[in-house]
Amino acid sequence: DVLFESFPGPLGLLSAGFFAKRITDPIATYSEERGLFTLLRPINGDTGRIWGVELALTHHLQRYNLPLLRHAGLYANYTYSSAKMDYGTARPDDGPLPGNARHTGNFGWFYDDAHRGQALTISLNYRAPMLKDIGASPDEDVWYEREIHVDFSARKELAEHLALFIKTNNLTNESERELFGNPYKNKSTRFREKEIYGRSGQLGLSWTF
């Protein structure tokens, strides 16, 4: 792993990193459709490998000398990751490593006023298509479709050790969709299932000692 970080004054934080790893005995889930049922079982590969780059930026807006932006800022990060493994005796080919998304990133706006004891954050999160389970062939592999969702959180100090907080997830009501076939290579992917979790949130009080 290699990481470079810079703190260029009011810009905040700028970082870039590179990582490369070799994986021994990776484990994946093999999926087999049997009529109304799906049989899932773990399989072992011999080796796997993963490499990628990470970029991150935090930008404080106080440099623009505007009262409304004094405690505000922007942040963004992006990760590219390429990961493969051999599928052992389950299949003779190599393929993507399950659970690894090629592209992930998020972009957000934050406000943090320590003097008034209030803070809030809103963020947009993205994940590219990701392999879930391995099938008998690449056309039978199960993939998660790409996801984009928005989250929001806020916090207000009510007393020296007491704060009110709210956290909300998936404000865009994004669903989780599964496909048969690699969406990067196969234009004729088939729909498998759709799961809807809806929006969720928490509202409460926190006490710190």
Order of alpha helices (4+ residues) and beta strands (2+ residues): beta-beta-beta-beta-beta-beta-beta-beta-beta-beta-beta-beta-beta-beta-beta-beta
